């Protein structure tokens, strides 16, 4: 036996060769799929190559099409059943399905490939009886919009499952799959459950029951929980991320510190809560015992008053465990864009906002709510000084509003001086006056800011103003990749601002090219000066 034959008897080497062949090619027309070719080359490569070919699927249609052609037909991107399924139709299907480890779009309408009709899945479920179709499946994204498709999930879920995402409709049939998750997938580490409509209070026990006993969860995304669910989740030893997308109804009135023990959420790193009441959010954060908790995301389902904001911030700043908070993002999750009648009592003043500055480790801060916080140049200077580690700051840069901002373009100086790591900045600013700021070619600032979002900042539609702003930004932030405005506007005035800011970004690119030429010329002149000085020195030594 030659050395090559002996090497190919080593399973790990054969798998490495197949993995190399599975890499995507740049010219698939000239270089067809290599794995199928390799699988047909030798029996040595057949099984490992087939494992990689079938490892990841977009949906079930490739498997279904392995069944006899007399069994199915495809019409308008849907596979329909033509006759009854018998035992002889299954062996080839099971030969390939056992290799599938990732299914990324079960019954999704977004994929180009066809989805399977609900009646077909029902018939296949009967033929499989209690047998699993994909026993090695580790990752599943399921979007069963048809109720007939939900029971078929039982043939996909198994003990190897680690990541599960299911989007269900609000019905008894759809929700019936929830209790099966716990029993079928005991080693789940990531679970995402979502509903196409608002979660009814009566459905919460089903969600809580689905996660009961899943002790290996690291990520949980779920609409809401009842008291039993919160108690269960709070004691998960490995849970690092928790997303409660719609805490409403009776749950929003709970005061969790009264329900949960002092050692709740021992490993939590980040939390997202979509809620109506700040009191629930404040109580939730108080229960977190993890020393690794650094990221807080709040989704406001309705506007909060300034008084409510103050209570929340007083609670946050009084928790010593939150001293390591590095990310705070607060956005509006409400679909209702109608502003409150009395805006004054909902406005987040600078005095209230100043409480955020007590968190000295902030690297990312985002506040996308209406009414926006009152922030002038001097207050923004406080922000820049308090957060020297800042990498991302977004204040109302994605909020549709026409009010005149208090901040001006001059506030950008503070971030250029005090935030050397800032890469993304979003502010509404007045452009009535453009500051003067020039630098010597070859000695320009190298601030890393790459993205500037200006929201609905008002700007005059004249070439001189646009040119002055573009030149100012080019001098202050020479590495900008993008200048963006808020384009999803509802008013004609702010819509015009978006068009004008787009022209500013075009002018910035032109000026940036000129700056690049200046830097290149400066480097050449410096190199010539050095060469001249070196030559003069050499000549003097010779003399």
N, C-alpha and C positions, 0 to 999 in steps of 0.2 A: 504494500500500500504506500503510495507516494505521500509526501508531506502535505500537499494540498488537500488530499482526501481526508487525512487525519485532522487537519484544521477544521474542515467543514463538518466534522462530527461533533465539534464543540458548539453546543446550543447557543451560548452567549455570543460567539463570533457570528454565527448565522443571523441572529437577531440584529446585531450591529450592522451587518451588510444590508439587511432589509430596511432598517431604519434610515440608512443613508440613501437608499433608493426611494424612500417615501418622501424625501425633501422635495418641496415645490420647485419647478423649473421655470425659468424666465420666458421660454418660448414653447408653450405646450403644443402648438401646431407642429413645430419642427421636431419636438422631443416629446412623444406621447407618454402617457402614464407608464412609469417604469416598473411599478410593483406588480401589476398583472403580467407583464412580460417576464419578470423574474420568477413569478409563481409557476409559470408554464415551462420554465427552463429546466428545472430539476425537482424531484420529490423532496430533496433536502430543503428547498426554499418554500415549498408549497404552503405548509401550515403557518410558519412565521409570517409569510407575506399576506396570507389571508387574514391573519389576526390584525395586521395593521390596516389592511384595506377596509375592514368592517369595524374597526375600533370606534370611529366617530361617524355618526349619521345625522343628517339634518332632520329627518323624520322617518316614519315607517315605510314610506313608499318603495325604497330600494329593496327592502325585505319582502314586501308584498309581491313585488314583481318577480321574485324568485319562485313563486308558486306557479303552478301550471297556467298557461295562457288562456285555457278554456274557463278558468275560474274567475277572472277579473277583466274589466274594461275601464279605460280612462276617458272621461268626458269633462271638459271645462275644468281641468286641474283637480278633478275628484276621481278616485278609484272606486268603482261600484262592483258589487258581487253579481255574477252571472248565474251561478248554480250553487247547490249545497256543498259544503266543505266535508270531505271524507278523510279518513285516517291516512290514505295514501298521498294526500296533498301536503302533509306536514313535514316529512323528513328533510327535504332540501331546505325548507324555511328554517328549521331548527338547527341544521348544520351550520348556517351562517349566523343566525341570531345569537347563538351562544358566545360569539366573539365580540358583540357590541358592548362597549363600555361607556359611551356618551351618546345621548340622544338629545339634540339641542332644539327641537321644535315639534314635539308631538302635537299633531292636529293644528299647528299654527298656519294661518292664512298668509303670513308674511313671506314664506319661502316660495321660491319659484317652482320647486318640485310639488307634485300633487299630494294632497292629503287623502286620507282614507274615509270613506263614507261610514256613518255610524252603524248602519245595518251590517256592513261587512265586519266591523269590529265585534258586533254582537255575535255573529255567526262564528267568527274565529275564537271568541271567548268560550263558546260552547264546545268547540272542537278541542280546545286545549284543556278543558275541564279545570283542574287546579294546578296545572303545570305552568311553570314560569317560562315566558318567552325569552327573556334576557336575564339569565341568572347572574351574569357578571357585570351588569349595569351599575356604574358608579355615579353617574351624573345625568340628571333628567330635567328638561324644561318642558312642561306640559301646559297646553292651552286648550283644554277640551270644551269648546263652545257648545257642542251638542251633548245633551245629557246622556245619549246612548254611548258616548265615548268614555264617560267617567268610570264605569265599572271595569273597563278593560285595563285601567291603570294597575289593577291588582296583579296582572300578568307581567308588569314591568318592574314593580317595586320588589326589592329583595334585600337580603342581608348585606350585600356588597355596596349598597347605596350610601354615598357620602354627601352629595349635593343634590338638593331637590327644590325645584321651583314649580309651583302649581298655581294657575289662575283659574278660579271657579266662578260660577254664576250662583246667585242666591236662590237655591232650591234644595229641597230635601234630598233629591237624587245626587246632586253634586256634592253636597256636604257629607254624604254618607261615606265618602272615601277617607275622611279625616281620621276616624278611629283606627283605620287599617294602617295608617302611616307608622304609628308607634310600634305595632306588632311586627310589621314587615321590615322596617328599617331601623333597628335598634342602635346602629352605629353612625347615624346621621351627624354630620358636623356643620352643615349649612342648610337651613330650611327657610324658604320664602313662600308664604301663603298670601294670596290676594283675592279679592272679590271684585266683580265688575260693578257692584252697587254697594250702597251703605250697609254695614254689618248690623243686623238686628241684634238686640240685646239677648234674645232667646237663643241665638247661635253661638254665643261666646263660650258656653260649656263645651261645645264640640271642638273649638280651637284649643281650649285649655287641655282637653282630653288627648288631643293629637300630640301635644308636646310632653305630656306626662310620662316620665321614664326615659326621655332622651337625654341621658347624662353626658353625652359627648358633644353636645351642641357648642359651636364656637360663634356662629352667626345665626340670628333669628330675626326675620322680617315678617311681621304679622299685623293685621289691622288693629286688633284690640284684644284684651283679655279680661276675664273676671277675677274675683279675689283669689280663687284657688289657683288660677293660672299665674298670677303675679307671685304668689308664694312659691310655686314650683320653679318659675324662671329665676327668681332671686337667689336660689340656692344652687344653680347650675355651676359646677366648679371651673368649667373652661370657657364660659360664655364671654366673648370679647366684644361683640357688636350686637346691639339691640335696636330695632327700628319698629316703633309702634306708629303706624301711619295714620290712624283715625281714632284717637281716644275721645269718645263722645258718650252721651247718655249718662247712666249712673256711674260708669267707671270714672268719668271726668270729675266727679265729686269726691272720690276717695282721697283720703289723706294717708299715703303709704307708710309714713313713719309709725303710724299706729298699728299697722298690720304686719310689717316685715321686721325680722330680727336685725340686730345691729351689724351682723356680718353679711348683709345682703350684697349681691353682685360682687363677689370677691375678685373676679378677673376682668371686669368690664373695662374696655378701653374707649369706646365711643357709644353715644346714645343719640337717637333721633326720636322726637316725640311730636306728633301732629295733634294739637289739642286746642280746645276753646278757652281753657282757663289757665292762667299763670300759676294759680295755687297748686294745681296738680303737678305741673312741671317742677315747681320749687320743692314740693314734698318728695317727688321722685328723686331728685338730685341729692337730697339730704340722706337718702337710704344707701347710696353707693359707698361701699367700703374699700373698693379697689384702689391701691396706690398708683395704678397705671392709667387711671382715667384722665384723658387729655383732650377729648373732643366732644363738644356738645352742639347738637343741631336741633333747632326748634322750628316747627312749622305752625304758624298762626292760622287757625281756621276762621278767626274773626279778629277785628281790631281790639287791642288792649288799651285801657286808659293809662294815663301817666301815673296815676296812683298805683295801679296794678303792676306797672313796670318797676316802680320803686320798691314795692314789696318783694318782687322776684329778685331784684338785684341785691337788696339787703340780705336776703336768704343766701344767695350765691356767695357773696363776699364774706359771709360769716362762717362758711364751711372751710376749715383749714385744708381739707383733702382736695379742694379745687384749686389750690395754689399752683398746680402744674398745668392748668388748662392752657393748651396751645392753640386750639381751634374753637371758635364760636361762630356759628352761622345761623342767622335768624331770617326766615323767609315767610312770605304769605302763601298759605296753601288754599286760600279761599278763592272760589271762582267768581265771587261777587266783587266787581270792581267799583261799586257805588261807594263813595267816601262817606264817613260818618257825618251826621248833620252838624254837630258841634265839634269841629276839628280841634279846637283849642285844648279840650280835656284829653285828647288822644295824642297830642304832640309830645314827642320824647325830647325834653329840653336838654341843654348842654349840662346842666347840673345833675340831672338823672343819669345821662349817658356817661358822665365822668366816673361813675362807679365801675364801669368796665375797665378803666385804666388801672385798677388795682391788680388785675391779672397781668403780671409783668412778663410772662413767658409766651405771650401771644405771638404766633407766626401767621395765622390766618384769621381774619375777622370779616364777616359779611353781614350786612343788615339791609335787607330788601323789603321794606314795609312802607305803608302809607298811613298817616302822614310821616314824612321822613324826619329824622332828628335835626334839630337846629344846630348847624355847625358852620361857624365863620372861620376866618384865617387863623385867629389866635387860638381857638379851640383845637383846630387841626394841628397846630404846632404842638399843643400838649399831647395829642395823640402820637405824633411822630416821635417826640422825646420819650414818652412812656413806653413805647413799643419798638425798641431798636432792632429786635429780631424779626420784625414784620417782613413777610414775604408776599402776602396777599391782603389787600384792603379794598372792600367794595361797600360803598355807602349809597344806597338808592340809585345805583347805576342801571338797574333794570326795572325802574318804577316809572309809570307814565304819569307825568305831572307837568304843569305849565308855570308854577310859581317861580318867582325869581330867587335864585340861590343866594345865600349870604357869602359863601366862599368865592374867592376869585382865583385867577390863574397864579397869583403870587403864593398861594398855599403850597404849590408844587415845590417851591424852594425848600420848605421844611422837610419834606420827604426825601429830597435829594441829599440833604445834609445829614439827617439823623437816621435814615433807614437804608443802610448800604446793601441789604439783601432783598429789597423790595423788587418783585418781578411783575406783579399785577396790581394795578391801582384803578379804582372806579369812583368818580366823584362828579357831582353836579357843580359847575362853576360858572360864574359870570365872566364874560369875555369882553366887557365894555372897555377895559383897559388892558393892554398887553404889556407886561413888564419888559424892560430892556435887560438883556443878559448876553454877554459875548465872551468868547473864550479864544485864546491864542491857538492857531493851528499847530498841531503836534503836541499840545498840552491840554487836550480836552478831557472832560470828565468821562469816566468809564462806568457810569451807573448802569446796573443790569436790568432796569425796567424794560420789559418787553411788550406789555399790554397796557394801554390806557383806555379805559372806558369812561365816556363823558356823559352817558345817560341822555337826558333831554336838556343838556346845557344850552342856553340861548346863545345864538351867534349871528352876527350880521352877515348878510349875503352879499358881500363885496370883496373883490379880489385883494385889495390892500389888507383888510383885516385877516382874511384867510392866509395870506402870505406871511404876515407878521406872526400869527399864531404858529404856523408850521415852522418858521425859522426859530422862534423861541423854544418850541418843543425839541427841535433838532439840536439846539445848543445844550439844553438841560438834560435831555435823555437821548443820547446819540444811538442807543441800541434798540429803539422801539421797533417792534415787528408789526404792530397793529394799533390803529386808533379807531375805536368803535363807538357808535352812538346807539341809543335804544331805538330800534326801528319798529317795534310792535306797538306803535302809538295809535291813539284813538282820536287825536285832534289834528287839524290841518297845520297849526302853527308848529307843533313839535315835529311833525312830519317834515316840514321844510328844514328844520334844524338838522335832521338826520342826513338830508341831501348835502347840506353845506359842510357838515363834518366829514362826509365822504370825500369832498373836494380837498379839504385840509389834509386828509391822509394821502391823497395823490401828490399834493405839493410837498409833503414831508418826504416822500420817497425820492422826489427829484432833488431836494436839498440834501438828502442823505447821500445821494450819489456824488454830489459836489463835495461834501465833507470827506467822503472816502478819497476822492482825488486829492484833496488838500493834505490828508494824512499821508498818502502815498508820496506826494511831492516833498513833504517835510522830511520823511524818512530818507528819500534820495538825497536831499540837500545835506542832511546830517551825515550820511555816509560819505558824500563828497568832501565835506569839511574834515571828517576824520582822516580820509585818505590824503588830503592836502597837508594836514598837520603832520601825519606820519611821514610823508615824503619830505617835508621841510626839515623835520628832525633828522632823518637819515642823511640828507644833504649836508646838514651842519656837522654831523659826526664825521662824514668823509673829509670835509675841509679841515 
